[in-house]
Amino acid sequence: MANKSFFNRAVLIAVLVLPALLYLFFVYGQNEVFFQTLKYVGPKTAVTTDAGVDTAYYEIPEFDLQGTDGGAVTNETMDSTIYVLSFFFATCPTICPAMNFHLNEVERRFKGYPEFEMVSITVDPEKDTPGKLAQYQNVNNYNTSKWRFLTGDKAHIYSLAKGVYLNAFEDQTAEGGFLHSTSAILIDWNGNIRSRIDDNGNIVGSYDVLDVTQLNDLEEDIKVLIAEYEREKHNKLDE
């Protein structure tokens, strides 16, 4: 009777534990990807390495901007960080308050993950000095440790916007004198733009943060990218 009871307990433990062990084996014990990943946005190029021909994915252009403390923020600053990038300006009378309201909700949901940040770049750097952006961030109670508000040379900023497939330019006919995308992009730890594909198999590329559905998609894709990054770090530890 005791042997039968022990056998039943062993079977029960195996039923409960085996699926978890198999999951860990397939996700972390194999080189292939067995779970969802995001697509790379932008043109790919072939590069020759010692191992042969490999694919190089598009990286966002080099940038050199200033944060609210006046310090430089560059691609290297954001290395090994997953971040959401958008454009705005502090005196925007129309779309920016709503954009940053929604982006603030995204920041709050992921503030516990140390390698995730928000980056918002002004399209009106002549008015939006580091000090003005610091005041803007403080007045709106945006997280100073997880959300970077950046300024810099106007031509450099507009060129960067083109390089990440977003709009940013002066337009005296627009309210506030500037036009910019209401969309944000998701950038991985290597400086690659990442995105899901739509129902037709096309890469989405960016997320309109004023659209509830696309905002939810952004949050889901951040989760996917975090999982992918954690898996990559785990695999490197095993090498």
C-alpha positions as a Markdown table, in Angstrom:
| # | Residue | x | y | z |
|---|---|---|---|---|
| 1 | Met | 0.0 | 0.0 | 0.0 |
| 2 | Ala | 2.8 | 2.4 | 0.9 |
| 3 | Asn | 4.6 | 1.5 | -2.4 |
| 4 | Lys | 1.5 | 2.3 | -4.3 |
| 5 | Ser | 1.1 | 5.7 | -2.5 |
| 6 | Phe | 4.7 | 6.5 | -3.3 |
| 7 | Phe | 4.2 | 5.6 | -6.9 |
| 8 | Asn | 1.1 | 7.8 | -7.2 |
| 9 | Arg | 2.9 | 10.7 | -5.7 |
| 10 | Ala | 5.9 | 10.2 | -8.1 |
| 11 | Val | 3.6 | 10.2 | -11.1 |
| 12 | Leu | 1.8 | 13.3 | -9.9 |
| 13 | Ile | 5.1 | 15.1 | -9.4 |
| 14 | Ala | 6.3 | 14.1 | -12.9 |
| 15 | Val | 3.1 | 15.3 | -14.5 |
| 16 | Leu | 3.5 | 18.7 | -12.8 |
| 17 | Val | 7.2 | 19.2 | -13.2 |
| 18 | Leu | 7.9 | 17.6 | -16.6 |
| 19 | Pro | 6.2 | 20.3 | -18.8 |
| 20 | Ala | 8.2 | 23.0 | -17.0 |
| 21 | Leu | 11.5 | 21.1 | -17.5 |
| 22 | Leu | 10.7 | 20.6 | -21.2 |
| 23 | Tyr | 9.9 | 24.3 | -21.6 |
| 24 | Leu | 13.2 | 25.3 | -20.0 |
| 25 | Phe | 15.1 | 22.8 | -22.2 |
| 26 | Phe | 13.6 | 24.0 | -25.5 |
| 27 | Val | 13.7 | 27.7 | -24.7 |
| 28 | Tyr | 17.1 | 27.9 | -23.0 |
| 29 | Gly | 18.9 | 24.7 | -24.0 |
| 30 | Gln | 18.7 | 25.1 | -27.8 |
| 31 | Asn | 20.2 | 27.6 | -30.2 |
| 32 | Glu | 17.1 | 27.8 | -32.3 |
| 33 | Val | 14.4 | 30.3 | -31.5 |
| 34 | Phe | 11.2 | 28.5 | -30.2 |
| 35 | Phe | 9.2 | 31.6 | -29.2 |
| 36 | Gln | 8.0 | 34.8 | -30.8 |
| 37 | Thr | 10.5 | 37.4 | -31.9 |
| 38 | Leu | 10.1 | 40.8 | -33.6 |
| 39 | Lys | 11.2 | 41.7 | -37.1 |
| 40 | Tyr | 14.0 | 44.1 | -38.0 |
| 41 | Val | 13.0 | 47.4 | -39.6 |
| 42 | Gly | 15.0 | 48.9 | -42.4 |
| 43 | Pro | 17.3 | 47.6 | -45.1 |
| 44 | Lys | 19.6 | 44.6 | -44.5 |
| 45 | Thr | 23.1 | 44.2 | -45.9 |
| 46 | Ala | 25.4 | 41.3 | -46.4 |
| 47 | Val | 28.7 | 41.4 | -44.5 |
| 48 | Thr | 31.7 | 39.0 | -44.7 |
| 49 | Thr | 33.0 | 37.6 | -41.5 |
| 50 | Asp | 35.5 | 34.9 | -40.6 |
| 51 | Ala | 32.6 | 32.5 | -40.4 |
| 52 | Gly | 31.3 | 33.4 | -43.9 |
| 53 | Val | 28.6 | 35.8 | -45.1 |
| 54 | Asp | 26.3 | 37.1 | -42.5 |
| 55 | Thr | 23.3 | 39.6 | -42.4 |
| 56 | Ala | 23.8 | 43.1 | -40.9 |
| 57 | Tyr | 20.5 | 44.7 | -39.8 |
| 58 | Tyr | 19.8 | 48.4 | -40.1 |
| 59 | Glu | 20.9 | 50.4 | -37.1 |
| 60 | Ile | 19.6 | 53.9 | -36.3 |
| 61 | Pro | 22.0 | 56.7 | -37.3 |
| 62 | Glu | 24.7 | 58.0 | -35.0 |
| 63 | Phe | 23.3 | 60.8 | -32.8 |
| 64 | Asp | 24.8 | 63.2 | -30.3 |
| 65 | Leu | 22.2 | 65.0 | -28.2 |
| 66 | Gln | 21.9 | 66.6 | -24.8 |
| 67 | Gly | 19.8 | 65.5 | -21.8 |
| 68 | Thr | 18.1 | 67.7 | -19.2 |
| 69 | Asp | 21.4 | 68.0 | -17.3 |
| 70 | Gly | 23.2 | 69.2 | -20.4 |
| 71 | Gly | 25.2 | 66.0 | -20.6 |
| 72 | Ala | 25.8 | 64.1 | -23.9 |
| 73 | Val | 23.5 | 61.3 | -24.9 |
| 74 | Thr | 24.6 | 59.1 | -27.8 |
| 75 | Asn | 24.2 | 55.7 | -29.3 |
| 76 | Glu | 26.8 | 54.4 | -26.9 |
| 77 | Thr | 24.8 | 55.8 | -24.0 |
| 78 | Met | 21.8 | 53.7 | -25.1 |
| 79 | Asp | 23.8 | 50.6 | -25.8 |
| 80 | Ser | 22.4 | 47.5 | -24.1 |
| 81 | Thr | 19.1 | 49.3 | -23.5 |
| 82 | Ile | 15.6 | 48.7 | -25.0 |
| 83 | Tyr | 13.9 | 52.0 | -25.5 |
| 84 | Val | 10.9 | 53.7 | -27.1 |
| 85 | Leu | 11.8 | 56.8 | -29.1 |
| 86 | Ser | 9.4 | 59.6 | -30.1 |
| 87 | Phe | 9.5 | 63.3 | -31.1 |
| 88 | Phe | 7.6 | 66.2 | -29.4 |
| 89 | Phe | 8.1 | 69.8 | -28.3 |
| 90 | Ala | 7.4 | 71.3 | -24.9 |
| 91 | Thr | 5.1 | 74.1 | -26.1 |
| 92 | Cys | 3.1 | 71.9 | -28.4 |
| 93 | Pro | -0.6 | 72.9 | -28.1 |
| 94 | Thr | -2.1 | 69.9 | -29.7 |
| 95 | Ile | -0.9 | 66.3 | -29.9 |
| 96 | Cys | 2.1 | 66.2 | -27.6 |
| 97 | Pro | 0.3 | 66.3 | -24.3 |
| 98 | Ala | -1.8 | 63.3 | -25.3 |
| 99 | Met | 1.2 | 61.5 | -26.7 |
| 100 | Asn | 3.3 | 61.9 | -23.6 |
| 101 | Phe | 0.3 | 61.0 | -21.4 |
| 102 | His | 0.1 | 57.6 | -23.1 |
| 103 | Leu | 3.9 | 57.1 | -23.2 |
| 104 | Asn | 3.9 | 57.8 | -19.5 |
| 105 | Glu | 1.6 | 54.9 | -19.0 |
| 106 | Val | 4.0 | 52.7 | -21.0 |
| 107 | Glu | 6.9 | 53.9 | -18.9 |
| 108 | Arg | 5.0 | 53.0 | -15.7 |
| 109 | Arg | 4.3 | 49.5 | -16.8 |
| 110 | Phe | 7.9 | 48.7 | -17.5 |
| 111 | Lys | 9.7 | 50.9 | -15.0 |
| 112 | Gly | 10.7 | 47.8 | -13.0 |
| 113 | Tyr | 12.8 | 46.5 | -15.9 |
| 114 | Pro | 16.3 | 48.1 | -15.5 |
| 115 | Glu | 17.2 | 47.9 | -19.2 |
| 116 | Phe | 14.2 | 49.7 | -20.5 |
| 117 | Glu | 13.9 | 53.5 | -21.0 |
| 118 | Met | 11.9 | 56.1 | -22.9 |
| 119 | Val | 13.5 | 58.7 | -25.2 |
| 120 | Ser | 11.7 | 61.8 | -26.4 |
| 121 | Ile | 13.5 | 64.3 | -28.7 |
| 122 | Thr | 12.3 | 67.9 | -29.1 |
| 123 | Val | 11.7 | 69.2 | -32.7 |
| 124 | Asp | 12.1 | 72.8 | -31.3 |
| 125 | Pro | 15.6 | 72.8 | -29.8 |
| 126 | Glu | 15.9 | 76.6 | -29.9 |
| 127 | Lys | 13.3 | 76.9 | -27.3 |
| 128 | Asp | 13.7 | 73.5 | -25.6 |
| 129 | Thr | 17.0 | 73.9 | -24.0 |
| 130 | Pro | 18.2 | 71.3 | -21.4 |
| 131 | Gly | 16.9 | 73.6 | -18.6 |
| 132 | Lys | 13.5 | 74.0 | -20.3 |
| 133 | Leu | 13.2 | 70.3 | -20.8 |
| 134 | Ala | 14.1 | 69.6 | -17.2 |
| 135 | Gln | 11.3 | 72.0 | -16.1 |
| 136 | Tyr | 8.9 | 70.3 | -18.5 |
| 137 | Gln | 9.8 | 66.9 | -17.1 |
| 138 | Asn | 9.4 | 68.1 | -13.5 |
| 139 | Val | 6.1 | 69.9 | -14.0 |
| 140 | Asn | 4.6 | 66.8 | -15.6 |
| 141 | Asn | 6.1 | 64.4 | -13.0 |
| 142 | Tyr | 7.8 | 62.2 | -15.6 |
| 143 | Asn | 10.3 | 59.7 | -14.3 |
| 144 | Thr | 13.7 | 61.3 | -14.4 |
| 145 | Ser | 15.5 | 58.0 | -14.1 |
| 146 | Lys | 13.7 | 56.2 | -16.9 |
| 147 | Trp | 12.7 | 58.9 | -19.4 |
| 148 | Arg | 15.2 | 61.0 | -21.3 |
| 149 | Phe | 14.1 | 64.3 | -22.9 |
| 150 | Leu | 16.7 | 65.3 | -25.4 |
| 151 | Thr | 17.6 | 68.4 | -27.4 |
| 152 | Gly | 20.5 | 69.4 | -29.7 |
| 153 | Asp | 21.2 | 70.8 | -33.2 |
| 154 | Lys | 18.0 | 71.2 | -35.2 |
| 155 | Ala | 19.4 | 69.9 | -38.5 |
| 156 | His | 20.9 | 66.9 | -36.7 |
| 157 | Ile | 17.5 | 66.1 | -35.0 |
| 158 | Tyr | 15.6 | 66.4 | -38.3 |
| 159 | Ser | 18.2 | 64.1 | -40.0 |
| 160 | Leu | 17.9 | 61.6 | -37.2 |
| 161 | Ala | 14.1 | 61.6 | -37.6 |
| 162 | Lys | 14.4 | 60.7 | -41.3 |
| 163 | Gly | 16.9 | 58.0 | -40.3 |
| 164 | Val | 14.3 | 56.3 | -38.0 |
| 165 | Tyr | 11.5 | 56.7 | -40.5 |
| 166 | Leu | 9.6 | 59.4 | -38.5 |
| 167 | Asn | 8.6 | 63.0 | -39.5 |
| 168 | Ala | 10.0 | 66.1 | -37.8 |
| 169 | Phe | 10.2 | 69.5 | -39.4 |
| 170 | Glu | 9.1 | 73.1 | -39.1 |
| 171 | Asp | 5.8 | 74.2 | -40.5 |
| 172 | Gln | 4.6 | 77.7 | -39.9 |
| 173 | Thr | 1.1 | 76.7 | -40.9 |
| 174 | Ala | 0.8 | 74.1 | -38.1 |
| 175 | Glu | -0.2 | 75.0 | -34.6 |
| 176 | Gly | 2.9 | 75.6 | -32.6 |
| 177 | Gly | 5.0 | 75.9 | -35.8 |
| 178 | Phe | 6.1 | 72.3 | -36.0 |
| 179 | Leu | 4.9 | 69.0 | -37.4 |
| 180 | His | 6.1 | 65.6 | -36.2 |
| 181 | Ser | 4.9 | 62.0 | -36.1 |
| 182 | Thr | 2.5 | 60.8 | -33.5 |
| 183 | Ser | 4.2 | 57.4 | -33.8 |
| 184 | Ala | 7.0 | 56.0 | -31.7 |
| 185 | Ile | 9.5 | 53.3 | -32.6 |
| 186 | Leu | 10.9 | 50.4 | -30.5 |
| 187 | Ile | 14.7 | 50.1 | -30.5 |
| 188 | Asp | 16.6 | 47.0 | -29.2 |
| 189 | Trp | 19.8 | 46.7 | -27.2 |
| 190 | Asn | 21.9 | 46.8 | -30.4 |
| 191 | Gly | 20.4 | 50.0 | -31.9 |
| 192 | Asn | 18.1 | 48.1 | -34.3 |
| 193 | Ile | 14.5 | 49.2 | -34.9 |
| 194 | Arg | 12.2 | 46.2 | -34.2 |
| 195 | Ser | 8.5 | 45.7 | -34.9 |
| 196 | Arg | 5.8 | 43.1 | -35.3 |
| 197 | Ile | 4.2 | 42.1 | -38.6 |
| 198 | Asp | 0.5 | 42.8 | -39.5 |
| 199 | Asp | -2.1 | 40.3 | -40.6 |
| 200 | Asn | -0.8 | 40.6 | -44.2 |
| 201 | Gly | 2.7 | 39.8 | -43.3 |
| 202 | Asn | 4.0 | 43.4 | -43.6 |
| 203 | Ile | 6.4 | 44.9 | -41.0 |
| 204 | Val | 4.5 | 47.5 | -39.1 |
| 205 | Gly | 7.6 | 49.6 | -38.3 |
| 206 | Ser | 6.2 | 52.1 | -35.8 |
| 207 | Tyr | 3.3 | 52.6 | -33.4 |
| 208 | Asp | 0.8 | 55.5 | -33.3 |
| 209 | Val | 0.6 | 56.2 | -29.6 |
| 210 | Leu | -2.7 | 58.0 | -30.0 |
| 211 | Asp | -4.3 | 54.8 | -31.3 |
| 212 | Val | -5.3 | 52.5 | -28.4 |
| 213 | Thr | -4.8 | 49.3 | -30.5 |
| 214 | Gln | -1.3 | 50.3 | -31.6 |
| 215 | Leu | -0.5 | 51.4 | -28.1 |
| 216 | Asn | -1.4 | 48.0 | -26.8 |
| 217 | Asp | 0.6 | 46.4 | -29.6 |
| 218 | Leu | 3.6 | 48.4 | -28.5 |
| 219 | Glu | 3.3 | 47.2 | -24.9 |
| 220 | Glu | 3.0 | 43.6 | -26.0 |
| 221 | Asp | 6.0 | 44.0 | -28.3 |
| 222 | Ile | 8.1 | 45.5 | -25.5 |
| 223 | Lys | 7.4 | 42.3 | -23.5 |
| 224 | Val | 8.4 | 40.2 | -26.5 |
| 225 | Leu | 11.7 | 42.1 | -26.9 |
| 226 | Ile | 12.5 | 41.9 | -23.2 |
| 227 | Ala | 12.0 | 38.1 | -23.4 |
| 228 | Glu | 14.2 | 37.9 | -26.4 |
| 229 | Tyr | 17.0 | 40.0 | -24.7 |
| 230 | Glu | 16.9 | 37.9 | -21.6 |
| 231 | Arg | 17.2 | 34.7 | -23.6 |
| 232 | Glu | 20.2 | 36.2 | -25.5 |
| 233 | Lys | 21.9 | 37.1 | -22.3 |
| 234 | His | 21.2 | 33.6 | -20.9 |
| 235 | Asn | 22.7 | 32.0 | -24.0 |
| 236 | Lys | 25.8 | 34.1 | -23.8 |
| 237 | Leu | 26.4 | 33.0 | -20.2 |
| 238 | Asp | 26.3 | 29.4 | -21.3 |
| 239 | Glu | 28.9 | 30.0 | -24.0 |
